[in-house]
Amino acid sequence: MRRAYRILYESGLNLTKAIGKIESELSGSSEIEVFVEFLKGTTRGIIGGKLP
């Protein structure tokens, strides 16, 4: 999940490209699949955050 977060928020990619990269690099984990489905289903976007 940490790697997915970094791809999403720190790679500089837009949401669509970040989702594609997460899917191609981190597929196989049920947590990642749920996360990607959530990202794909959002209609209002997502907000960023900082890791502790």
Order of alpha helices (4+ residues) and beta strands (2+ residues): alpha-alpha-alpha
